[in-house]
């Protein structure tokens, strides 16, 4: 129950929702490992923005299409990191290389 609320609660707070089947799939994908929560948060943020774009509403329901477009939980994070790394200049410092992907995960959506 706590896992489900962590997934649907933020969307409902803003008037939206998450399809029940997708919420269950996300729970199964993440499991009980608390280290997966930042990845889940990132994926849900991306899915929320894709759902808003798809529906043209401020209070969408996140659907499987949004999950697929976001790349899921793990692949979505990898894609965000690759996108950030691709924008670094050839003269990037080690600090930029190490912090840009994590900043991107926190601020991409």
Residue frames as a rotation matrix with the C-alpha (Angstrom) as fourth column:
UNK 1
0.567 0.824 0.000 0.00
0.824 -0.567 0.000 0.00
0.000 0.000 -1.000 0.00
UNK 2
0.414 -0.486 -0.770 2.81
0.167 -0.791 0.589 2.46
-0.895 -0.372 -0.246 0.84
UNK 3
-0.642 -0.704 0.303 4.49
0.389 0.040 0.920 1.77
-0.660 0.709 0.248 -2.49
UNK 4
-0.177 0.672 0.719 1.28
0.970 -0.004 0.242 2.41
0.165 0.741 -0.651 -4.40
UNK 5
0.768 0.475 -0.430 0.68
0.578 -0.803 0.146 5.66
-0.276 -0.360 -0.891 -2.54
UNK 6
-0.019 -0.866 -0.500 4.24
0.160 -0.497 0.853 6.79
-0.987 -0.064 0.149 -3.29
UNK 7
-0.769 -0.250 0.588 3.49
0.577 0.123 0.807 6.30
-0.274 0.960 0.050 -6.98
UNK 8
-0.154 0.812 0.563 -0.04
0.842 -0.191 0.505 7.67
0.517 0.552 -0.654 -7.32
UNK 9
0.260 0.305 -0.916 0.01
0.879 -0.467 0.094 10.18
-0.399 -0.830 -0.389 -4.45
UNK 10
-0.575 -0.531 -0.623 2.00
0.266 -0.841 0.472 12.95
-0.774 0.105 0.624 -6.16
UNK 11
-0.900 0.296 0.319 -0.08
0.295 -0.123 0.948 12.72
0.320 0.947 0.023 -9.34
UNK 12
0.023 0.975 -0.220 -3.32
0.886 0.082 0.456 12.83
0.462 -0.206 -0.863 -7.35
UNK 13
-0.135 -0.155 -0.979 -2.02
0.744 -0.668 0.003 15.79
-0.654 -0.728 0.205 -5.36
UNK 14
-0.787 -0.223 -0.575 -1.96
-0.162 -0.825 0.542 17.74
-0.595 0.520 0.613 -8.63
UNK 15
0.054 0.961 -0.272 -5.32
-0.714 -0.154 -0.683 16.40
-0.698 0.231 0.678 -9.82
UNK 16
-0.065 -0.143 -0.988 -3.94
-0.905 0.426 -0.002 13.61
0.420 0.894 -0.158 -12.04
UNK 17
0.665 0.258 0.701 -3.57
-0.555 0.799 0.232 9.88
-0.500 -0.544 0.674 -11.61
UNK 18
-0.578 -0.763 -0.289 -1.56
-0.805 0.473 0.359 6.81
-0.137 0.440 -0.888 -12.61
UNK 19
0.245 0.650 -0.719 -3.24
-0.694 0.635 0.338 3.83
0.676 0.416 0.607 -14.31
UNK 20
0.631 0.082 0.772 -3.65
-0.714 0.452 0.535 1.07
-0.304 -0.888 0.344 -11.72
UNK 21
0.943 -0.286 0.168 -1.96
0.325 0.895 -0.306 -1.57
-0.063 0.343 0.937 -13.92
UNK 22
0.390 -0.836 0.386 1.01
0.123 -0.368 -0.922 0.74
0.913 0.407 -0.040 -14.50
UNK 23
0.317 -0.240 0.917 1.30
-0.880 -0.436 0.191 1.53
0.354 -0.868 -0.349 -10.78
UNK 24
0.844 0.030 0.535 1.44
-0.288 0.867 0.406 -2.21
-0.452 -0.497 0.741 -10.06
UNK 25
0.794 -0.586 0.163 4.05
0.483 0.445 -0.755 -2.71
0.370 0.678 0.636 -12.77
UNK 26
0.269 -0.698 0.664 6.19
-0.370 -0.711 -0.597 0.07
0.889 -0.085 -0.449 -11.29
UNK 27
0.540 -0.016 0.841 5.92
-0.832 0.138 0.537 -1.49
-0.125 -0.990 0.061 -7.83
UNK 28
0.916 -0.176 0.362 7.09
0.183 0.983 0.016 -4.83
-0.358 0.051 0.932 -9.24
UNK 29
0.650 -0.697 0.303 9.91
0.326 -0.104 -0.940 -3.21
0.687 0.709 0.160 -11.21
UNK 30
0.144 -0.586 0.797 11.31
-0.625 -0.679 -0.386 -1.30
0.767 -0.442 -0.464 -8.25
UNK 31
0.054 -0.074 -0.996 10.66
0.479 0.877 -0.039 -3.97
0.876 -0.475 0.082 -5.64
UNK 32
0.870 0.293 -0.395 11.55
0.465 -0.226 0.856 -3.26
0.162 -0.929 -0.333 -2.02
UNK 33
-0.099 -0.992 -0.080 14.98
0.994 -0.095 -0.053 -1.76
0.045 -0.084 0.995 -2.66
UNK 34
0.634 0.389 -0.668 14.93
0.513 -0.858 -0.013 1.83
-0.578 -0.335 -0.744 -1.31
UNK 35
-0.408 -0.853 -0.327 17.90
0.180 -0.426 0.887 2.66
-0.895 0.303 0.327 -3.55
UNK 36
-0.615 0.243 0.750 15.51
0.789 0.171 0.591 2.48
0.015 0.955 -0.297 -6.51
UNK 37
0.266 0.833 -0.485 13.33
0.813 -0.464 -0.351 5.33
-0.518 -0.301 -0.801 -5.21
UNK 38
-0.151 -0.321 -0.935 15.35
-0.171 -0.923 0.345 8.16
-0.974 0.212 0.084 -6.84
UNK 39
-0.982 -0.178 0.065 15.12
0.018 0.254 0.967 6.33
-0.189 0.951 -0.246 -10.18
UNK 40
-0.331 0.938 0.106 11.38
0.943 0.332 0.008 5.87
-0.027 0.103 -0.994 -9.68
UNK 41
0.209 0.375 -0.903 10.98
0.441 -0.861 -0.256 9.55
-0.873 -0.344 -0.345 -8.82
UNK 42
-0.605 -0.518 -0.605 12.89
-0.317 -0.540 0.780 10.55
-0.731 0.663 0.162 -11.93
UNK 43
-0.924 0.278 0.263 10.83
0.378 0.559 0.738 8.20
0.058 0.781 -0.621 -14.13
UNK 44
-0.041 0.972 -0.231 7.53
0.956 -0.029 -0.291 9.42
-0.289 -0.233 -0.928 -12.68
UNK 45
-0.021 -0.036 -0.999 8.55
0.055 -0.998 0.035 13.03
-0.998 -0.054 0.023 -13.28
UNK 46
-0.889 -0.343 -0.304 9.34
-0.291 -0.091 0.952 12.26
-0.354 0.935 -0.019 -16.92
UNK 47
-0.708 0.679 0.194 6.11
0.699 0.634 0.330 10.29
0.101 0.369 -0.924 -17.30
UNK 48
0.048 0.724 -0.688 4.10
0.685 -0.525 -0.505 13.16
-0.727 -0.447 -0.521 -15.80
UNK 49
-0.279 -0.223 -0.934 5.54
-0.358 -0.878 0.317 15.62
-0.891 0.423 0.165 -18.33
UNK 50
-0.997 -0.051 -0.061 4.95
-0.077 0.408 0.910 13.22
-0.021 0.912 -0.411 -21.22
UNK 51
-0.423 0.905 -0.033 1.35
0.896 0.413 -0.164 12.66
-0.135 -0.099 -0.986 -20.05
UNK 52
0.074 0.411 -0.909 0.77
0.268 -0.886 -0.379 16.42
-0.961 -0.216 -0.175 -19.86
UNK 53
-0.647 -0.393 -0.654 2.20
-0.503 -0.424 0.753 16.80
-0.573 0.816 0.076 -23.35
UNK 54
-0.951 0.280 0.134 0.10
0.303 0.748 0.590 13.91
0.065 0.602 -0.796 -24.70
UNK 55
-0.205 0.961 -0.185 -3.19
0.975 0.185 -0.120 15.05
-0.081 -0.205 -0.975 -23.17
UNK 56
-0.541 -0.082 0.837 -2.64
0.301 -0.948 0.102 18.82
0.785 0.307 0.537 -23.26
UNK 57
0.672 0.738 0.058 -4.01
0.124 -0.189 0.974 18.85
0.730 -0.647 -0.219 -19.70
UNK 58
-0.107 -0.679 0.726 -2.48
-0.740 -0.433 -0.515 20.04
0.664 -0.592 -0.456 -16.43
UNK 59
-0.130 0.170 0.977 -4.00
-0.880 0.435 -0.193 17.02
-0.458 -0.884 0.093 -14.61
UNK 60
0.024 0.131 -0.991 -3.33
-0.835 0.548 0.052 13.96
0.550 0.827 0.122 -16.79
UNK 61
0.790 0.086 0.606 -3.47
-0.388 0.837 0.386 10.27
-0.474 -0.540 0.695 -16.03
UNK 62
-0.245 -0.938 -0.247 -0.09
-0.916 0.140 0.376 8.63
-0.318 0.318 -0.893 -16.57
UNK 63
0.826 0.558 0.074 -0.49
-0.471 0.757 -0.453 5.68
-0.309 0.340 0.888 -18.94
UNK 64
0.519 -0.617 0.592 1.69
0.463 0.785 0.412 2.91
-0.719 0.061 0.693 -20.33
UNK 65
0.670 -0.233 0.704 2.49
0.640 -0.299 -0.708 5.08
0.375 0.925 -0.052 -23.38
UNK 66
0.787 -0.365 0.498 4.08
-0.469 -0.878 0.097 7.65
0.402 -0.310 -0.862 -21.07
UNK 67
0.634 -0.548 0.545 6.11
-0.255 0.517 0.817 4.93
-0.730 -0.658 0.188 -19.33
UNK 68
0.529 -0.412 0.742 7.37
0.769 0.601 -0.215 3.66
-0.357 0.684 0.635 -22.68
UNK 69
0.729 -0.215 0.650 8.24
0.304 -0.748 -0.589 7.16
0.613 0.627 -0.480 -23.89
UNK 70
0.758 -0.430 0.491 10.13
-0.650 -0.560 0.513 7.87
0.054 -0.708 -0.704 -20.65
UNK 71
-0.049 -0.812 -0.582 12.18
-0.582 0.496 -0.644 4.70
0.811 0.307 -0.497 -21.08
UNK 72
0.531 0.303 -0.791 10.85
0.385 0.745 0.544 3.06
0.755 -0.594 0.279 -17.94
UNK 73
0.988 -0.132 -0.078 12.55
0.028 -0.349 0.937 3.35
-0.150 -0.928 -0.341 -14.58
UNK 74
0.344 -0.937 0.068 16.11
0.385 0.206 0.900 2.24
-0.856 -0.283 0.431 -15.30
UNK 75
-0.121 -0.395 0.911 16.51
0.990 0.022 0.141 2.97
-0.076 0.918 0.388 -19.00
UNK 76
0.746 0.460 0.482 15.05
0.498 -0.865 0.054 6.46
0.442 0.199 -0.874 -18.56
UNK 77
0.831 -0.505 -0.234 17.81
-0.050 -0.486 0.872 7.32
-0.555 -0.713 -0.429 -16.10
UNK 78
-0.050 -0.868 0.494 20.46
0.649 0.348 0.677 5.96
-0.759 0.355 0.546 -18.46
UNK 79
0.177 0.194 0.965 19.04
0.941 -0.321 -0.108 8.01
0.289 0.927 -0.239 -21.32
UNK 80
0.977 0.200 0.079 19.07
0.163 -0.927 0.337 11.17
0.140 -0.316 -0.938 -19.18
UNK 81
0.489 -0.866 -0.102 22.70
0.073 -0.076 0.994 10.58
-0.869 -0.494 0.026 -18.23
UNK 82
-0.151 -0.531 0.834 23.72
0.892 0.290 0.347 9.94
-0.426 0.796 0.430 -21.82
UNK 83
0.553 0.439 0.708 21.98
0.718 -0.682 -0.139 13.13
0.421 0.585 -0.693 -22.90
UNK 84
0.961 -0.234 -0.147 23.83
-0.084 -0.754 0.651 15.13
-0.263 -0.614 -0.744 -20.26
UNK 85
0.182 -0.958 0.223 27.18
0.313 0.272 0.910 13.57
-0.932 -0.096 0.349 -21.07
UNK 86
0.062 -0.103 0.993 26.68
0.993 0.102 -0.052 14.34
-0.096 0.989 0.109 -24.76
UNK 87
0.820 0.321 0.474 26.34
0.391 -0.919 -0.052 18.04
0.419 0.228 -0.879 -23.98
UNK 88
0.673 -0.648 -0.357 29.64
0.211 -0.294 0.932 18.30
-0.709 -0.702 -0.061 -22.14
UNK 89
0.780 -0.467 -0.416 32.46
-0.619 -0.486 -0.617 20.03
0.086 0.739 -0.669 -23.98
UNK 90
0.630 -0.631 -0.452 35.71
0.269 0.723 -0.636 18.28
0.728 0.279 0.626 -24.81
UNK 91
-0.438 -0.817 0.376 37.35
-0.059 -0.392 -0.918 20.36
0.897 -0.424 0.123 -22.08
UNK 92
0.610 0.756 0.239 34.96
-0.330 -0.032 0.943 19.29
0.720 -0.654 0.230 -19.33
UNK 93
-0.385 -0.703 0.598 36.45
-0.852 0.021 -0.524 18.88
0.356 -0.711 -0.607 -15.89
UNK 94
-0.818 0.069 -0.571 36.13
0.206 0.962 -0.179 15.67
0.537 -0.264 -0.801 -13.92
UNK 95
-0.819 0.527 -0.228 33.71
0.117 -0.235 -0.965 17.49
-0.562 -0.817 0.131 -11.59
UNK 96
-0.332 0.711 -0.620 31.47
-0.884 -0.464 -0.059 18.47
-0.330 0.529 0.782 -14.51
UNK 97
-0.495 0.091 -0.864 31.50
-0.520 0.765 0.379 14.94
0.696 0.637 -0.332 -15.86
UNK 98
-0.857 0.097 -0.506 30.55
0.398 0.748 -0.531 13.47
0.327 -0.656 -0.680 -12.49
UNK 99
-0.719 0.574 -0.392 27.92
0.199 -0.370 -0.907 16.01
-0.665 -0.731 0.152 -11.45
UNK 100
-0.716 0.461 -0.524 26.12
-0.693 -0.559 0.454 16.86
-0.084 0.689 0.720 -14.69
UNK 101
-0.587 0.560 -0.585 24.26
-0.012 0.716 0.698 13.54
0.810 0.417 -0.413 -15.05
UNK 102
-0.566 0.404 -0.718 23.09
0.823 0.329 -0.464 13.64
0.049 -0.853 -0.519 -11.44
UNK 103
-0.740 0.324 -0.589 21.94
-0.119 -0.925 -0.360 17.25
-0.662 -0.197 0.723 -11.84
UNK 104
-0.731 0.461 -0.503 20.13
-0.581 -0.033 0.813 16.19
0.358 0.887 0.292 -14.99
UNK 105
-0.607 0.518 -0.602 18.34
0.518 0.833 0.194 13.42
0.602 -0.194 -0.774 -13.11
UNK 106
-0.520 0.383 -0.764 17.16
0.740 -0.245 -0.627 15.91
-0.427 -0.891 -0.156 -10.54
UNK 107
-0.328 0.302 -0.895 16.24
-0.101 -0.953 -0.285 18.73
-0.939 -0.003 0.343 -12.89
UNK 108
-0.957 -0.178 0.229 15.46
0.197 0.182 0.963 17.26
-0.213 0.967 -0.139 -16.28
UNK 109
-0.444 0.869 0.219 11.73
0.620 0.121 0.775 17.49
0.647 0.480 -0.592 -15.99
